[in-house]
Every structure is written in C-alpha cells, then in structure tokens.
Amino acid sequence: MRVLLEHVAQALVDDPSAVVVTEELDGDFTKLHLQVAEPDVGKVIGRGGRIAKAIRALLKVMATRDGTKVNLEID
C-alpha cells in the first residue's frame, strides 16, 4: 500500500522528490502519513477533497484484499 500511495502522490505533485510516505502498523490496522511540499497539498487533496477520497478508496480496496484496515493522513 505504501508503494502505491507513493507512486500516485508523485504523479500528482509538481515536486515528486518531496513526497514522503510513512507507515505505522498496529495489528491489522495500517496508518499511512503522506507528506508533500506545501504548494502541492491542494493537488493531493483536490477540490472538495475528491482526489483524497479517491486515494482513500484505492487504499481501502487494497486493505480489504489483504484483510486489514487502513487510514490515510495528509500533512
């Protein structure tokens, strides 16, 4: 999941080298933190949060397939 999130985020932003994804595991729950450059935060969130919702939906599908749960925080 971490690799997918990193790849999608790098495709969306102007500065792909500033994308940092950290992952915390807690049993069957995974918490992902996405950090991007300040000017690129809006591109990752999208108008009305549409892009963030789409990314969360992709991660949820992957987590369900793996039998886990996932949470995404965008910093």
BALOBA-1460 file (C-alpha; in Angstrom, 3 decimals):
// residues 75
<rec num="1" residu="m" x="0.000" y="0.000" z="0.000"/>
<rec num="2" residu="r" x="2.844" y="2.344" z="0.833"/>
<rec num="3" residu="v" x="4.361" y="1.942" z="-2.625"/>
<rec num="4" residu="l" x="1.030" y="2.567" z="-4.356"/>
<rec num="5" residu="l" x="0.417" y="5.727" z="-2.322"/>
<rec num="6" residu="e" x="3.923" y="6.980" z="-3.030"/>
<rec num="7" residu="h" x="3.544" y="6.353" z="-6.767"/>
<rec num="8" residu="v" x="0.127" y="8.068" z="-7.002"/>
<rec num="9" residu="a" x="1.266" y="11.071" z="-4.961"/>
<rec num="10" residu="q" x="4.413" y="11.534" z="-7.037"/>
<rec num="11" residu="a" x="2.302" y="11.545" z="-10.207"/>
<rec num="12" residu="l" x="0.035" y="14.282" z="-8.818"/>
<rec num="13" residu="v" x="2.541" y="16.812" z="-7.453"/>
<rec num="14" residu="d" x="4.998" y="19.217" z="-9.095"/>
<rec num="15" residu="d" x="7.867" y="18.216" z="-6.764"/>
<rec num="16" residu="p" x="7.912" y="14.388" z="-6.589"/>
<rec num="17" residu="s" x="11.150" y="14.370" z="-4.597"/>
<rec num="18" residu="a" x="9.317" y="15.985" z="-1.652"/>
<rec num="19" residu="v" x="6.832" y="13.108" z="-1.306"/>
<rec num="20" residu="v" x="7.367" y="11.179" z="1.923"/>
<rec num="21" residu="v" x="5.165" y="8.269" z="2.981"/>
<rec num="22" residu="t" x="5.487" y="6.743" z="6.438"/>
<rec num="23" residu="e" x="3.643" y="3.676" z="7.604"/>
<rec num="24" residu="e" x="2.633" y="2.615" z="11.122"/>
<rec num="25" residu="l" x="1.376" y="-0.903" z="11.749"/>
<rec num="26" residu="d" x="-0.901" y="-1.700" z="14.682"/>
<rec num="27" residu="g" x="-2.120" y="-5.275" z="14.448"/>
<rec num="28" residu="d" x="-4.429" y="-5.443" z="11.424"/>
<rec num="29" residu="f" x="-4.633" y="-1.645" z="11.166"/>
<rec num="30" residu="t" x="-2.269" y="0.399" z="8.985"/>
<rec num="31" residu="k" x="-1.880" y="4.162" z="9.323"/>
<rec num="32" residu="l" x="-0.256" y="5.941" z="6.386"/>
<rec num="33" residu="h" x="1.086" y="9.506" z="6.607"/>
<rec num="34" residu="l" x="1.604" y="11.386" z="3.349"/>
<rec num="35" residu="q" x="3.797" y="14.482" z="3.343"/>
<rec num="36" residu="v" x="4.198" y="16.674" z="0.273"/>
<rec num="37" residu="a" x="5.632" y="20.120" z="-0.391"/>
<rec num="38" residu="e" x="3.424" y="22.979" z="0.856"/>
<rec num="39" residu="p" x="2.366" y="24.212" z="-2.622"/>
<rec num="40" residu="d" x="1.341" y="20.659" z="-3.619"/>
<rec num="41" residu="v" x="-1.029" y="19.920" z="-0.729"/>
<rec num="42" residu="g" x="-4.022" y="21.230" z="-2.674"/>
<rec num="43" residu="k" x="-3.200" y="18.996" z="-5.630"/>
<rec num="44" residu="v" x="-3.223" y="15.902" z="-3.442"/>
<rec num="45" residu="i" x="-6.443" y="16.859" z="-1.644"/>
<rec num="46" residu="g" x="-8.290" y="18.170" z="-4.695"/>
<rec num="47" residu="r" x="-11.353" y="20.373" z="-4.945"/>
<rec num="48" residu="g" x="-13.735" y="19.371" z="-2.196"/>
<rec num="49" residu="g" x="-11.428" y="16.524" z="-1.214"/>
<rec num="50" residu="r" x="-12.254" y="14.479" z="-4.305"/>
<rec num="51" residu="i" x="-8.716" y="13.300" z="-5.018"/>
<rec num="52" residu="a" x="-8.088" y="12.444" z="-1.358"/>
<rec num="53" residu="k" x="-11.335" y="10.427" z="-1.307"/>
<rec num="54" residu="a" x="-10.287" y="8.566" z="-4.453"/>
<rec num="55" residu="i" x="-6.867" y="7.748" z="-2.991"/>
<rec num="56" residu="r" x="-8.507" y="6.532" z="0.231"/>
<rec num="57" residu="a" x="-10.878" y="4.352" z="-1.810"/>
<rec num="58" residu="l" x="-7.935" y="2.733" z="-3.625"/>
<rec num="59" residu="l" x="-6.155" y="2.087" z="-0.344"/>
<rec num="60" residu="k" x="-9.331" y="0.647" z="1.185"/>
<rec num="61" residu="v" x="-9.677" y="-1.811" z="-1.703"/>
<rec num="62" residu="m" x="-6.095" y="-2.966" z="-1.233"/>
<rec num="63" residu="a" x="-6.533" y="-3.240" z="2.533"/>
<rec num="64" residu="t" x="-9.740" y="-5.239" z="2.186"/>
<rec num="65" residu="r" x="-7.986" y="-7.605" z="-0.204"/>
<rec num="66" residu="d" x="-5.232" y="-8.086" z="2.393"/>
<rec num="67" residu="g" x="-7.708" y="-8.448" z="5.266"/>
<rec num="68" residu="t" x="-6.581" y="-5.272" z="7.035"/>
<rec num="69" residu="k" x="-7.823" y="-1.735" z="7.613"/>
<rec num="70" residu="v" x="-6.125" y="1.477" z="6.511"/>
<rec num="71" residu="n" x="-6.188" y="5.162" z="7.412"/>
<rec num="72" residu="l" x="-4.572" y="7.982" z="5.403"/>
<rec num="73" residu="e" x="-3.436" y="11.286" z="6.857"/>
<rec num="74" residu="i" x="-2.216" y="14.025" z="4.550"/>
<rec num="75" residu="d" x="0.237" y="16.503" z="6.097"/>
